[in-house]
Amino acid sequence: MRAVTILLMLMHLYWFCLGFFLQLGWTPEVINRILGNFNRKAGLFHTLFIPKDLL
């Protein structure tokens, strides 16, 4: 369970710091495609903050 949580946190960090990673050239196209599809289907990265009462 902890590994899944760490993976989700890394995905979140990558998604919201994408501009920084683009400047460094650390953006593999495969990862961008996977996260883009994941965002379209699940909506997990729709907003930076989601209030607890809306969950």
FILOGU-7301 format. One record per residue: residue number from 1; x, y, z of N, C-alpha, C, CB in turn. Coordinates in pm, whole numbers, plus 32768, in hexadecimal, padded with zeros to 4 digits. Glycine has a CB too. Example, Ala and Ser with C-alpha at 12.3 -4.5 7.8 and 13.67 -1.06 7.14 Angstrom:
BEGIN
+-----+------+------+------+-------+-------+-------+------+------+------+-------+-------+-------+
!   k ! n_c1 ! n_c2 ! n_c3 ! ca_c1 ! ca_c2 ! ca_c3 ! c_c1 ! c_c2 ! c_c3 ! cb_c1 ! cb_c2 ! cb_c3 !
+-----+------+------+------+-------+-------+-------+------+------+------+-------+-------+-------+
!   1 ! 8527 ! 7DC7 ! 830C !  84CE !  7E3E !  830C ! 8528 ! 7EB6 ! 830C !  846B !  7E41 !  8389 !
!   2 ! 8505 ! 7F1F ! 82C4 !  8557 !  7F96 !  82CA ! 850A ! 8003 ! 8313 !  8580 !  7FC4 !  823C !
+-----+------+------+------+-------+-------+-------+------+------+------+-------+-------+-------+
END
This chain:
BEGIN
+-----+------+------+------+-------+-------+-------+------+------+------+-------+-------+-------+
!   k ! n_c1 ! n_c2 ! n_c3 ! ca_c1 ! ca_c2 ! ca_c3 ! c_c1 ! c_c2 ! c_c3 ! cb_c1 ! cb_c2 ! cb_c3 !
+-----+------+------+------+-------+-------+-------+------+------+------+-------+-------+-------+
!   1 ! 8053 ! 7F89 ! 8000 !  8000 !  8000 !  8000 ! 8057 ! 807D ! 8000 !  7FA2 !  8000 !  8079 !
!   2 ! 80C4 ! 8078 ! 804A !  811C !  80EC !  8050 ! 815A ! 810A ! 7FC8 !  818B !  80D4 !  80B7 !
!   3 ! 817A ! 80A2 ! 7F7B !  81B5 !  80B5 !  7EF6 ! 8152 ! 80FB ! 7E99 !  81DF !  802D !  7EBA !
!   4 ! 80D3 ! 80DA ! 7EA2 !  806C !  811B !  7E50 ! 8061 ! 81AF ! 7E75 !  7FE2 !  80D5 !  7E62 !
!   5 ! 8067 ! 81CD ! 7EF4 !  8060 !  8257 !  7F22 ! 80D7 ! 82A7 ! 7EF0 !  8059 !  825B !  7FBB !
!   6 ! 814D ! 826C ! 7EF9 !  81C5 !  82B1 !  7EC9 ! 81BD ! 82C7 ! 7E32 !  8244 !  8260 !  7EEC !
!   7 ! 818D ! 8265 ! 7DE9 !  817D !  8273 !  7D59 ! 811C ! 82E3 ! 7D36 !  814E !  81EF !  7D1B !
!   8 ! 80AB ! 82EA ! 7D7C !  804B !  8356 !  7D64 ! 8085 ! 83DF ! 7D85 !  7FCD !  833E !  7DB7 !
!   9 ! 80D3 ! 83E9 ! 7DEE !  8112 !  8468 !  7E12 ! 8177 ! 8491 ! 7DA8 !  8155 !  845D !  7E9B !
!  10 ! 81C5 ! 8434 ! 7D73 !  8225 !  8454 !  7D0A ! 81DE ! 847E ! 7C8A !  827F !  83DB !  7CEF !
!  11 ! 816F ! 843C ! 7C6A !  8120 !  8463 !  7BF5 ! 80EA ! 84F0 ! 7C06 !  80AD !  83FF !  7BDD !
!  12 ! 80B8 ! 850F ! 7C7B !  8083 !  8594 !  7C9A ! 80F0 ! 85FE ! 7C8D !  8046 !  8596 !  7D28 !
!  13 ! 8165 ! 85E3 ! 7CC5 !  81D5 !  8640 !  7CBD ! 81FE ! 8658 ! 7C2D !  824C !  860B !  7D0E !
!  14 ! 8209 ! 85EE ! 7BDF !  822F !  85FB !  7B52 ! 81C8 ! 864C ! 7B05 !  8241 !  8571 !  7B13 !
!  15 ! 8148 ! 862F ! 7B1C !  80DD !  8671 !  7AD1 ! 80DB ! 8708 ! 7AEB !  8055 !  8634 !  7AF5 !
!  16 ! 80E5 ! 8732 ! 7B69 !  80DA !  87BF !  7B8A ! 815D ! 880B ! 7B7D !  80A5 !  87CD !  7C15 !
!  17 ! 81CD ! 87C5 ! 7B6B !  824E !  8806 !  7B51 ! 827D ! 87EA ! 7AC4 !  82B8 !  87D5 !  7BB7 !
!  18 ! 8221 ! 87CF ! 7A6A !  8244 !  87A9 !  79E1 ! 8292 ! 8816 ! 7999 !  81C6 !  8789 !  7993 !
!  19 ! 8273 ! 8895 ! 79B2 !  82BD !  8903 !  7973 ! 8350 ! 88FF ! 7997 !  8282 !  8987 !  799D !
!  20 ! 836D ! 88E3 ! 7A13 !  83F8 !  88D8 !  7A41 ! 843E ! 8863 ! 79FB !  83FD !  88C6 !  7ADA !
!  21 ! 83FB ! 87F1 ! 79F5 !  8436 !  877D !  79B5 ! 8446 ! 8791 ! 791E !  83E1 !  8702 !  79D0 !
!  22 ! 83EE ! 87DE ! 78E0 !  83FC !  87FE !  7852 ! 8479 ! 8851 ! 7839 !  8380 !  8849 !  781F !
!  23 ! 8494 ! 88B1 ! 7891 !  850B !  8903 !  7883 ! 858B ! 88B0 ! 7890 !  850A !  8973 !  78E9 !
!  24 ! 8588 ! 884C ! 78E7 !  85FD !  87F7 !  78FA ! 8609 ! 878B ! 7890 !  85FA !  87B8 !  7983 !
!  25 ! 859D ! 8773 ! 7847 !  859E !  870B !  77E2 ! 8587 ! 8680 ! 781A !  861F !  870D !  7798 !
!  26 ! 8549 ! 8678 ! 788F !  8530 !  85F8 !  78D2 ! 84A1 ! 85CA ! 78BE !  854F !  8603 !  7968 !
!  27 ! 846E ! 85D1 ! 7844 !  83E3 !  85AE !  782C ! 83D8 ! 8541 ! 77C1 !  8393 !  862A !  7802 !
!  28 ! 83DE ! 84C4 ! 77E9 !  83CB !  8459 !  7787 ! 833C ! 845B ! 7751 !  83EA !  83D0 !  77C6 !
!  29 ! 832C ! 844F ! 76CF !  82A8 !  8457 !  768F ! 824A ! 83EA ! 76C2 !  82B7 !  844B !  75F7 !
!  30 ! 827F ! 8376 ! 76DF !  822A !  8307 !  7710 ! 81E9 ! 832B ! 7795 !  827E !  8285 !  771F !
!  31 ! 8236 ! 8364 ! 77EF !  8202 !  838B !  7873 ! 8197 ! 83F7 ! 7862 !  8274 !  83BC !  78D0 !
!  32 ! 81B1 ! 8459 ! 780C !  814F !  84C3 !  77F5 ! 80CD ! 848B ! 77BE !  8187 !  852D !  7796 !
!  33 ! 80D7 ! 842C ! 7764 !  805F !  83EF !  772A ! 8012 ! 839F ! 7793 !  8085 !  8393 !  76B3 !
!  34 ! 8058 ! 8353 ! 77E4 !  8017 !  8302 !  784C ! 7FD0 ! 835C ! 78B1 !  807F !  82A9 !  7895 !
!  35 ! 8016 ! 83C4 ! 78E0 !  7FD8 !  841E !  7943 ! 7F66 ! 846F ! 7906 !  8042 !  847C !  797D !
!  36 ! 7F72 ! 8494 ! 7888 !  7F05 !  84DC !  7845 ! 7E88 ! 8486 ! 783B !  7F30 !  8509 !  77BA !
!  37 ! 7E99 ! 8407 ! 7816 !  7E27 !  83AB !  7810 ! 7DED ! 8391 ! 789A !  7E51 !  8327 !  77D0 !
!  38 ! 7E44 ! 8383 ! 78FD !  7E18 !  836D !  7986 ! 7DC8 ! 83E4 ! 79B9 !  7E90 !  8353 !  79E3 !
!  39 ! 7DF3 ! 845C ! 7996 !  7DAB !  84D4 !  79C0 ! 7D24 ! 84DE ! 797B !  7DFE !  8551 !  79A2 !
!  40 ! 7D1D ! 84BC ! 78FB !  7C9D !  84C1 !  78B3 ! 7C3A ! 845C ! 78EB !  7CB3 !  84A8 !  781E !
!  41 ! 7C67 ! 83E5 ! 790B !  7C0D !  837B !  7939 ! 7BE6 ! 838B ! 79CC !  7C4E !  82F2 !  7925 !
!  42 ! 7C4A ! 83A4 ! 7A23 !  7C30 !  83A7 !  7AB3 ! 7C19 ! 8433 ! 7AEA !  7CA2 !  8367 !  7AFC !
!  43 ! 7C4F ! 8499 ! 7AA9 !  7C40 !  8522 !  7ADA ! 7C8D ! 853C ! 7B5A !  7BB0 !  8540 !  7AF1 !
!  44 ! 7CF2 ! 84EB ! 7B75 !  7D3C !  84F7 !  7BF3 ! 7D8B ! 8578 ! 7BFA !  7D99 !  8480 !  7C04 !
!  45 ! 7DBD ! 85A8 ! 7B88 !  7E0F !  8620 !  7B87 ! 7DC1 ! 8699 ! 7B55 !  7E89 !  860B !  7B31 !
!  46 ! 7D3F ! 8698 ! 7B67 !  7CEB !  8706 !  7B36 ! 7D0B ! 8789 ! 7B7D !  7C57 !  86E4 !  7B48 !
!  47 ! 7D17 ! 8786 ! 7C01 !  7D39 !  87FD !  7C4E ! 7DA7 ! 87DB ! 7CB0 !  7CBE !  8836 !  7C98 !
!  48 ! 7DED ! 8840 ! 7CDD !  7E5A !  882B !  7D3B ! 7E26 ! 8801 ! 7DC5 !  7EAE !  88AA !  7D47 !
!  49 ! 7DBA ! 883E ! 7DF0 !  7D81 !  8820 !  7E73 ! 7CEF ! 87F8 ! 7E66 !  7D8F !  889A !  7ED1 !
!  50 ! 7CC9 ! 878D ! 7EA8 !  7C3D !  8762 !  7EAD ! 7C15 ! 875F ! 7F3F !  7C29 !  86D6 !  7E67 !
!  51 ! 7BB1 ! 87AD ! 7F67 !  7B86 !  87AB !  7FF3 ! 7B54 ! 8721 ! 801C !  7B19 !  8813 !  800B !
!  52 ! 7B6F ! 86FF ! 8098 !  7B4B !  867C !  80CB ! 7AB4 ! 8665 ! 80C9 !  7B80 !  866B !  8159 !
!  53 ! 7A65 ! 86CD ! 80DC !  79D5 !  86BC !  80E1 ! 7999 ! 869F ! 8056 !  7995 !  8737 !  811C !
!  54 ! 79E5 ! 86B6 ! 7FEB !  79B4 !  8699 !  7F65 ! 79D1 ! 860A ! 7F39 !  79F0 !  86FA !  7F02 !
!  55 ! 7A1F ! 85C1 ! 7F86 !  7A42 !  8538 !  7F62 ! 79D8 ! 84D8 ! 7F86 !  7AC1 !  850F !  7FA2 !
+-----+------+------+------+-------+-------+-------+------+------+------+-------+-------+-------+
END
